[in-house]
Amino acid sequence: MQDPHCHSSSIAIDRPAETAFEIMSEGLKQGQWTWGSFNRREIEPGLFLGQSVFTGKDTYVRLDVDRTRLQVDYQVGGAKETMQFRNMSRVIPGDLLKMGPDKCVVTLLTWRLATQTDAEWTQVSCVHEAEMFLIKGLLERN
C-alpha cells in the first residue's frame, strides 16, 4: 500500500549512528543536503534560513533535537510566523539492526498537508528519496 499521509525514505550508511546524526541534527550541516532549504545560515540562535533549489524562495527551519533517541523534528515554513512541524529524521544504530556498530540507517519522514497537490506531494517524496543519497555520499566520502 502506498501511504497517502506519510512518506518515508531510508538508507544504510557505513558510519556509526552518532556520526550520521551530526549531519541530521546540526542546522548548517543539514543545509548541505536538504534541497528545500539549501545553503543555510543561522539568523538567530536555533533558527536557520536557506533557499529552495527549485523555487529560490526562502525556507525557515528550526530543529528540535533529541540526542538520546537520535531523532530530530523539523519545523519548516516560508516565514518565521508560518513555521510548523513538517519532517522528522531518525538514525537507527547498526547494532540494533544486526549490521554492526560502524553502520546505521538514516530515515526521513514527512507528512502530507491537506493543502498539497498531488504534484507537490510527489515532488517532496522524490526529493527526500534523492536526499538520502546525498546524505550517504556526504558521510561516506572520507
DRENSE-579640 format. One record per atom (N, C-alpha, C): x, y, z; residue number from 1; chain. Coordinates in steps of 0.2 Angstrom, whole numbers, plus 5000, padded with zeros to 4 digits. Layout:
X	Y	Z	NUM	A
...
This chain:
5004	4994	5000	1	A
5000	5000	5000	1	A
5004	5006	5000	1	A
5003	5011	4996	2	A
5006	5017	4996	2	A
5003	5022	5001	2	A
5006	5024	5006	3	A
5004	5028	5011	3	A
5002	5035	5009	3	A
4996	5037	5009	4	A
4994	5044	5007	4	A
4995	5049	5012	4	A
4997	5048	5018	5	A
4998	5053	5023	5	A
5005	5054	5025	5	A
5010	5049	5024	6	A
5017	5050	5026	6	A
5021	5046	5021	6	A
5027	5050	5020	7	A
5032	5047	5016	7	A
5038	5046	5020	7	A
5041	5040	5019	8	A
5047	5038	5022	8	A
5053	5036	5017	8	A
5059	5038	5019	9	A
5065	5037	5015	9	A
5070	5034	5020	9	A
5073	5029	5018	10	A
5079	5027	5022	10	A
5085	5024	5018	10	A
5091	5025	5021	11	A
5097	5022	5018	11	A
5102	5020	5023	11	A
5105	5014	5021	12	A
5110	5012	5026	12	A
5117	5016	5025	12	A
5120	5017	5030	13	A
5126	5022	5030	13	A
5132	5018	5033	13	A
5138	5018	5030	14	A
5143	5015	5033	14	A
5147	5019	5037	14	A
5144	5022	5042	15	A
5147	5026	5048	15	A
5143	5024	5054	15	A
5146	5025	5060	16	A
5142	5025	5066	16	A
5136	5030	5066	16	A
5131	5028	5070	17	A
5125	5032	5071	17	A
5126	5039	5073	17	A
5131	5039	5078	18	A
5132	5046	5081	18	A
5135	5051	5075	18	A
5139	5048	5071	19	A
5142	5052	5066	19	A
5137	5054	5061	19	A
5132	5050	5059	20	A
5127	5051	5054	20	A
5122	5056	5058	20	A
5121	5056	5064	21	A
5116	5060	5067	21	A
5119	5067	5067	21	A
5125	5069	5067	22	A
5128	5076	5066	22	A
5125	5079	5060	22	A
5125	5076	5055	23	A
5123	5079	5048	23	A
5115	5080	5048	23	A
5111	5076	5052	24	A
5104	5077	5053	24	A
5102	5082	5058	24	A
5106	5083	5063	25	A
5104	5087	5069	25	A
5107	5094	5069	25	A
5112	5096	5065	26	A
5115	5102	5065	26	A
5113	5106	5059	26	A
5110	5112	5061	27	A
5106	5116	5055	27	A
5110	5118	5050	27	A
5117	5120	5051	28	A
5121	5122	5045	28	A
5123	5116	5041	28	A
5125	5110	5044	29	A
5127	5104	5041	29	A
5121	5101	5037	29	A
5115	5102	5039	30	A
5109	5099	5036	30	A
5108	5103	5029	30	A
5110	5110	5029	31	A
5109	5114	5023	31	A
5114	5111	5018	31	A
5118	5107	5019	32	A
5122	5104	5013	32	A
5118	5099	5009	32	A
5113	5096	5012	33	A
5109	5090	5009	33	A
5102	5092	5007	33	A
5099	5096	5011	34	A
5092	5097	5010	34	A
5090	5103	5005	34	A
5087	5100	4999	35	A
5086	5104	4993	35	A
5081	5110	4995	35	A
5076	5108	4999	36	A
5071	5113	5001	36	A
5074	5119	5005	36	A
5080	5119	5008	37	A
5082	5124	5012	37	A
5090	5124	5011	37	A
5093	5125	5006	38	A
5100	5124	5004	38	A
5104	5130	5006	38	A
5110	5129	5007	39	A
5115	5135	5008	39	A
5112	5139	5014	39	A
5111	5136	5020	40	A
5108	5139	5026	40	A
5113	5143	5029	40	A
5110	5148	5033	41	A
5114	5152	5038	41	A
5109	5153	5044	41	A
5112	5153	5050	42	A
5109	5154	5056	42	A
5107	5162	5057	42	A
5101	5163	5057	43	A
5099	5170	5058	43	A
5098	5172	5065	43	A
5096	5168	5069	44	A
5096	5169	5076	44	A
5097	5162	5079	44	A
5099	5162	5086	45	A
5101	5155	5089	45	A
5095	5150	5088	45	A
5097	5145	5084	46	A
5092	5139	5083	46	A
5088	5140	5077	46	A
5088	5146	5074	47	A
5083	5147	5068	47	A
5088	5148	5062	47	A
5086	5144	5057	48	A
5090	5144	5051	48	A
5086	5146	5045	48	A
5090	5149	5040	49	A
5086	5151	5034	49	A
5090	5149	5028	49	A
5087	5146	5023	50	A
5090	5143	5017	50	A
5085	5145	5011	50	A
5087	5143	5005	51	A
5083	5144	4999	51	A
5082	5137	4996	51	A
5076	5137	4993	52	A
5074	5131	4989	52	A
5078	5131	4983	52	A
5081	5125	4981	53	A
5084	5125	4975	53	A
5079	5125	4969	53	A
5073	5123	4970	54	A
5068	5123	4965	54	A
5065	5130	4963	54	A
5063	5133	4969	55	A
5060	5140	4968	55	A
5064	5146	4969	55	A
5069	5145	4973	56	A
5073	5151	4975	56	A
5070	5154	4981	56	A
5064	5152	4984	57	A
5061	5155	4989	57	A
5064	5153	4996	57	A
5064	5158	5001	58	A
5066	5157	5007	58	A
5063	5151	5011	58	A
5066	5147	5015	59	A
5064	5142	5019	59	A
5067	5143	5026	59	A
5063	5144	5031	60	A
5065	5144	5038	60	A
5064	5137	5041	60	A
5069	5136	5045	61	A
5069	5129	5049	61	A
5072	5130	5056	61	A
5068	5126	5060	62	A
5070	5126	5067	62	A
5070	5118	5069	62	A
5076	5116	5072	63	A
5077	5109	5074	63	A
5075	5108	5081	63	A
5072	5102	5082	64	A
5070	5100	5089	64	A
5074	5094	5090	64	A
5080	5094	5093	65	A
5085	5088	5093	65	A
5084	5084	5099	65	A
5083	5078	5098	66	A
5083	5073	5104	66	A
5089	5068	5103	66	A
5095	5070	5106	67	A
5101	5066	5105	67	A
5100	5059	5108	67	A
5096	5058	5113	68	A
5096	5052	5116	68	A
5093	5047	5112	68	A
5088	5049	5108	69	A
5084	5044	5103	69	A
5087	5045	5096	69	A
5092	5049	5095	70	A
5094	5051	5088	70	A
5089	5053	5083	70	A
5084	5057	5086	71	A
5079	5059	5082	71	A
5079	5067	5082	71	A
5076	5070	5076	72	A
5076	5077	5075	72	A
5069	5078	5072	72	A
5065	5083	5075	73	A
5059	5085	5072	73	A
5061	5092	5069	73	A
5058	5093	5063	74	A
5060	5099	5059	74	A
5053	5104	5059	74	A
5054	5110	5061	75	A
5048	5115	5060	75	A
5051	5119	5053	75	A
5046	5120	5049	76	A
5048	5122	5042	76	A
5042	5127	5040	76	A
5045	5133	5037	77	A
5040	5137	5034	77	A
5043	5143	5029	77	A
5039	5146	5026	78	A
5041	5151	5021	78	A
5042	5158	5025	78	A
5040	5158	5031	79	A
5041	5164	5035	79	A
5041	5161	5043	79	A
5045	5165	5047	80	A
5045	5163	5054	80	A
5038	5162	5057	80	A
5033	5166	5055	81	A
5027	5166	5058	81	A
5023	5160	5056	81	A
5025	5157	5050	82	A
5021	5151	5047	82	A
5024	5144	5048	82	A
5030	5144	5052	83	A
5033	5138	5053	83	A
5029	5133	5057	83	A
5029	5126	5055	84	A
5026	5121	5058	84	A
5030	5115	5057	84	A
5028	5110	5062	85	A
5031	5103	5061	85	A
5029	5100	5054	85	A
5035	5098	5051	86	A
5034	5095	5044	86	A
5037	5088	5043	86	A
5043	5088	5046	87	A
5048	5082	5045	87	A
5051	5080	5051	87	A
5053	5073	5051	88	A
5056	5070	5056	88	A
5062	5066	5053	88	A
5068	5066	5057	89	A
5073	5061	5055	89	A
5074	5056	5061	89	A
5077	5051	5059	90	A
5079	5046	5065	90	A
5085	5042	5062	90	A
5090	5041	5066	91	A
5095	5037	5065	91	A
5095	5031	5069	91	A
5095	5025	5066	92	A
5095	5019	5070	92	A
5102	5016	5070	92	A
5105	5015	5076	93	A
5112	5012	5076	93	A
5112	5005	5073	93	A
5117	5003	5069	94	A
5118	4997	5066	94	A
5117	4991	5071	94	A
5120	4991	5077	95	A
5119	4986	5081	95	A
5112	4984	5082	95	A
5107	4988	5083	96	A
5100	4987	5084	96	A
5097	4983	5078	96	A
5100	4984	5072	97	A
5098	4980	5066	97	A
5103	4974	5064	97	A
5107	4972	5068	98	A
5112	4967	5067	98	A
5116	4968	5061	98	A
5118	4975	5060	99	A
5123	4977	5055	99	A
5130	4978	5058	99	A
5130	4979	5064	100	A
5137	4980	5067	100	A
5137	4988	5069	100	A
5142	4989	5074	101	A
5142	4996	5077	101	A
5145	5002	5072	101	A
5148	5000	5067	102	A
5150	5005	5062	102	A
5145	5007	5056	102	A
5139	5005	5057	103	A
5134	5006	5052	103	A
5128	5009	5055	103	A
5123	5011	5051	104	A
5117	5014	5054	104	A
5112	5014	5048	104	A
5106	5016	5050	105	A
5101	5018	5045	105	A
5098	5024	5046	105	A
5098	5029	5041	106	A
5095	5036	5042	106	A
5088	5035	5039	106	A
5083	5038	5042	107	A
5076	5038	5040	107	A
5074	5045	5040	107	A
5070	5047	5035	108	A
5067	5054	5034	108	A
5060	5053	5033	108	A
5056	5056	5037	109	A
5048	5055	5037	109	A
5045	5062	5035	109	A
5040	5063	5031	110	A
5037	5069	5030	110	A
5029	5067	5030	110	A
5025	5072	5032	111	A
5018	5071	5032	111	A
5015	5075	5027	111	A
5010	5073	5024	112	A
5006	5077	5018	112	A
5001	5082	5022	112	A
5002	5088	5019	113	A
4997	5093	5021	113	A
4991	5092	5017	113	A
4985	5093	5019	114	A
4979	5093	5015	114	A
4979	5098	5010	114	A
4983	5103	5010	115	A
4983	5108	5005	115	A
4988	5107	5000	115	A
4992	5101	5000	116	A
4997	5100	4995	116	A
4993	5096	4989	116	A
4995	5098	4983	117	A
4993	5095	4977	117	A
4996	5088	4976	117	A
4994	5084	4972	118	A
4997	5078	4970	118	A
5004	5079	4968	118	A
5005	5084	4963	119	A
5011	5086	4961	119	A
5016	5088	4966	119	A
5014	5092	4971	120	A
5018	5094	4976	120	A
5020	5089	4981	120	A
5016	5084	4982	121	A
5017	5078	4986	121	A
5022	5074	4983	121	A
5021	5073	4976	122	A
5026	5068	4973	122	A
5033	5071	4973	122	A
5033	5078	4972	123	A
5040	5081	4972	123	A
5043	5080	4978	123	A
5040	5082	4984	124	A
5043	5081	4991	124	A
5045	5074	4992	124	A
5041	5069	4990	125	A
5043	5062	4991	125	A
5049	5060	4987	125	A
5049	5062	4980	126	A
5055	5061	4976	126	A
5062	5064	4979	126	A
5061	5071	4981	127	A
5066	5074	4983	127	A
5069	5071	4990	127	A
5065	5069	4994	128	A
5068	5066	5000	128	A
5071	5059	4999	128	A
5069	5056	4994	129	A
5072	5050	4992	129	A
5079	5051	4989	129	A
5080	5056	4985	130	A
5086	5058	4982	130	A
5091	5061	4988	130	A
5088	5065	4992	131	A
5092	5067	4998	131	A
5095	5062	5002	131	A
5092	5056	5002	132	A
5096	5050	5006	132	A
5103	5049	5003	132	A
5103	5049	4996	133	A
5109	5048	4993	133	A
5114	5053	4994	133	A
5112	5060	4995	134	A
5116	5065	4996	134	A
5119	5064	5003	134	A
5115	5062	5008	135	A
5117	5061	5015	135	A
5122	5055	5015	135	A
5121	5050	5012	136	A
5126	5044	5012	136	A
5132	5046	5009	136	A
5132	5050	5003	137	A
5138	5052	5000	137	A
5142	5057	5004	137	A
5139	5062	5007	138	A
5142	5066	5012	138	A
5146	5063	5018	138	A
5142	5058	5020	139	A
5145	5054	5026	139	A
5151	5049	5024	139	A
5150	5046	5019	140	A
5155	5041	5017	140	A
5161	5043	5013	140	A
5161	5050	5011	141	A
5167	5052	5007	141	A
5173	5051	5010	141	A
5174	5052	5016	142	A
5181	5052	5019	142	A
5182	5045	5022	142	A
